[in-house]
Amino acid sequence: MDKKKILKEIREIELSSNILANEVFAGEYHSFFKGNGMEFSDIRRYSMGDDVKKIDWKVSARQRKTYVKEFVEERELSMYILVDVSASNSFPKQKLLVAKLLGSLALTANKNNDRVGALLFTDRVEEFIPLKKGRKHSLSILEKYLLHRCESRSTDIREVLNFFYKVVKRRSIVFLISDFMDEGYERSMKLVGRKHDLIPIRISNSRRAKLPKGALFSLVDSETGEELLIENLKRDINIEEADIRGGLTIDVEGDYVRELSKFFRMRR
């Protein structure tokens, strides 16, 4: 893909991110996510009626008077977008949809003055982009995705989630974008979901989701190159059976802004 075409796509995605920010979040962005809770603000003298759980015993012992900790709600959020760049999730229509999602989410975080980072993965971590603020940084994430050349074609969601769980300590919003054509990742998703606000987004293609009955099919695995011969005479076979709990599925033929809007309204 040449630079001119990539820049054109980035401009179009930046325009669509305005739609996402205005139609989906509409000024209530922070209410859709679980932030980092409360952060320490100051220490002051104890007053009658203060919660005893807030007493700072070390300071109180040192000063020989009772002091309590004050906290304020932390409004700044940290967003990570984990993107499956394996062969099965990189067909042209899928890649375009993922680019729109990635760019829109990153730019929406930027509009709300939050930090955003990204992780591109296959069966390994291909590229890790640390948290940072700013429109330029958000657009660079999108550009890196569009220009990225994979070292591997396979998928290992468990591997990337285990890496993320170990490396990222601070509670964050985590979007996991994949076709989920993998297995054995459920436990890792639960672990990450306990520590972070994990939102899985499954990329689907309804045109190739089913094999109709009454035919013989010759298929090639896009990741391994393995050829499969399937005799399907009795019933339609669904080849996209991933059940993503707590997340949403977006079809390449659908309206991703509408699907996100519906999901976040239900979530709120």
C-alpha angles and dihedrals in degrees: 000000000000124000094248093056092046092052090050091051091047091053091050092048091049089056091049090051088064088058090050092050094046102038102033106033101020097182094316097089097129093048090065094061139056104239128202091282118225129354129201114265112166148326122247140169116283116260128197109275097027116138108262089215088071094058113121099219096188094054091041092053092047095048095035088228129091117263130180132204119242121213134192128201110263109231102178112095131201117217127194123187114202110198128194106221096174121131095262091056096044105073109131097258092043092048092051092050091047090049091052092049094045094047095043095049094045093048092045089055088050092051088056093049093247128139119250134192135173142209124203114202146174116165085325138028104281098179134358117201113193125225117281140150130236142072092260091056092048091051091047089057090055092046092050090053093050093047098040119123113200125233090203137029099206132090130233111167092172091058095053094044092051089050092049092047091054098041105040110063101166116083109257144170106257124195112193110197116190144121085242091223089156140080141219096046100106097096092049090051090054092050093050090043091057093053100035139026096262119194115182117203116194117205110216135185110203092191092066099028095098139042108213118227124254100050146086115240130200110199133180121210105233092210103043102022089231115153117226127195113201124187105202110180104137111047145351112279121217109215095183104065102146112137108207109195117205092010141079140247121227121192121217089232094050138082107268094192091055092047093050091046092053092046096050093045089055090045092053 
